[in-house]
Amino acid sequence: VALQVSQYASFENFLGALKAALEIVGKAADISLCERLGLRYVNLIRPKDAPISAYLQPGLIGLPASELVIKRLQYRYESAGMTEVGKLVTRLSVSDNGKFLPPDLDGSGLDYGPKPEKGETIILLENDHFSIKQRDYKTEDIIASMEDLHEYTDRAFRAAVTEQALRIWGQTPEEAV
């Protein structure tokens, strides 16, 4: 069961839709086991009136293009680690090639609204937290596990972005993700 959304409103709304899907699919297919749970956020950041450094923590910025005498710097960052509930992978890329989704999600058919044009600098911040273990297919237990996964993806997002970015987006640090 996979649930993709392009206009994410809140985790609570997402969980409600996921719960309904799990119940329907579980009954229709008579599923008894679940082996992998995951929660993946792909955030498109479009810096317009502020430099990239206004959005990202210094450890994610990369080498300074001005010191390298590079006009258009593109780069990637990735980290992975184990949490108490699974593996958390954070990926970041800065590009201006017009692509705004990771390759495995490109072509999903979802409506993403206005897409970046080639030449527009964008930041893709992706947090993917998953747990691989065999468990009973019980909707309430799966939802509880998704809440645990969300706690760490929320932490990763907050650790990656600046308070200035949250203000630019009209949020307080408590309202993020």
C-alpha positions in Angstrom: 0.0 0.0 0.0 1.5 3.3 -1.0 -0.1 6.7 -0.5 1.4 9.7 -2.4 0.2 13.3 -2.0 1.3 16.4 -3.8 -0.4 19.0 -1.6 0.4 17.9 1.9 -1.7 19.7 4.5 -0.8 18.0 7.8 0.4 14.7 9.1 -3.0 14.2 10.8 -4.8 14.5 7.5 -2.3 12.2 5.8 -2.8 9.6 8.6 -6.5 9.7 8.3 -6.3 8.9 4.5 -3.7 6.2 5.2 -5.8 4.6 7.8 -8.8 4.4 5.5 -6.6 2.9 2.7 -5.0 0.4 5.1 -8.5 -0.8 6.3 -9.9 -1.1 2.8 -6.9 -2.9 1.3 -6.4 -5.1 4.4 -10.0 -6.4 4.2 -10.2 -6.7 0.4 -6.9 -8.6 0.1 -7.1 -10.4 3.5 -3.5 -9.2 4.4 -2.0 -10.7 7.6 1.6 -9.5 7.5 3.5 -6.2 6.9 7.2 -6.2 6.3 8.1 -2.6 5.5 6.8 0.8 6.7 8.1 4.1 5.5 7.4 7.8 5.4 9.1 10.0 2.8 8.9 13.7 2.5 10.2 15.5 -0.6 10.2 19.2 0.0 10.7 21.6 -3.0 12.3 24.8 -1.8 12.3 27.7 -4.3 14.5 30.4 -3.0 13.3 33.7 -4.6 14.1 36.7 -2.5 16.8 35.2 -0.3 20.0 33.3 -0.7 20.1 29.5 -0.2 21.8 30.1 3.1 18.6 31.7 4.4 16.9 28.3 4.0 19.4 25.7 4.9 21.6 25.1 7.9 25.4 25.8 7.2 26.3 22.1 7.1 24.1 21.6 4.0 25.2 24.6 2.0 28.2 23.0 0.2 31.3 24.8 -1.0 31.0 28.5 -1.8 30.6 29.0 -5.5 32.0 32.5 -5.4 35.3 31.2 -4.0 35.5 28.5 -6.6 34.7 31.0 -9.4 31.7 28.9 -10.5 28.6 30.6 -11.8 26.1 27.8 -11.4 26.9 25.3 -8.6 24.9 22.2 -8.3 25.4 19.7 -5.5 24.1 16.8 -3.5 24.2 15.8 0.1 23.2 12.5 1.7 23.3 11.1 5.2 21.9 7.9 6.7 21.6 6.6 10.2 19.6 4.3 12.4 17.0 5.6 14.8 15.2 3.7 17.5 12.5 2.8 15.0 14.3 2.4 11.6 16.7 3.9 9.1 16.6 7.7 8.4 18.0 8.9 5.1 18.3 12.6 4.3 19.1 13.8 0.8 19.5 17.3 -0.5 20.2 18.5 -4.0 20.5 22.0 -5.4 20.0 22.3 -9.1 18.6 24.5 -11.9 17.9 21.8 -14.5 14.1 22.0 -14.2 13.7 18.6 -12.5 12.0 18.8 -9.1 11.4 15.2 -8.1 13.8 12.3 -7.3 14.0 10.1 -10.4 12.0 7.3 -8.8 9.0 9.6 -8.2 9.1 11.4 -11.6 6.1 10.6 -13.7 3.8 9.7 -10.8 0.9 11.5 -12.4 0.1 13.8 -9.4 -0.6 17.5 -9.9 2.2 19.4 -8.4 1.1 22.9 -9.3 3.6 25.3 -11.0 6.8 23.5 -11.9 10.2 25.1 -11.8 11.6 26.2 -15.1 15.0 25.2 -16.4 17.4 27.8 -15.0 15.5 28.4 -11.8 17.6 27.3 -8.8 15.7 24.9 -6.5 16.5 22.9 -3.4 15.1 19.4 -3.0 15.1 18.3 0.7 14.1 14.7 1.1 13.7 12.8 4.4 13.0 9.1 4.1 12.5 7.1 7.3 11.6 3.4 7.1 11.4 0.3 9.2 11.9 -3.2 7.8 10.6 -6.0 10.1 7.8 -8.5 9.9 4.8 -7.4 11.9 1.1 -8.3 12.0 -1.1 -6.2 9.6 -3.1 -4.4 12.2 -4.2 -0.9 11.2 -3.8 0.7 14.6 -0.3 -0.7 15.1 0.8 0.4 11.6 -0.6 3.9 12.3 1.3 4.0 15.7 4.5 3.0 13.9 3.9 5.7 11.2 3.7 8.3 14.0 7.0 7.1 15.4 8.6 7.4 11.9 7.1 10.9 11.6 8.7 12.0 14.8 12.2 11.5 13.3 11.4 12.9 9.8 10.1 16.0 11.6 13.3 16.3 13.6 15.4 15.9 10.4 13.4 18.6 8.6 13.8 21.0 11.5 17.5 20.3 11.7 18.0 21.0 8.0 16.1 24.3 7.6 16.7 27.7 9.3 14.3 29.6 11.5 14.5 32.3 8.8 13.1 29.8 6.2 10.2 29.0 8.5 9.4 32.7 8.8 9.6 33.1 5.0 7.1 30.3 4.7 4.9 31.9 7.4 5.5 29.2 10.0 6.9 29.1 13.5 9.4 26.4 14.4 6.6 24.5 16.2 4.3 24.5 13.1 6.8 23.0 10.7 6.2 19.6 9.1 
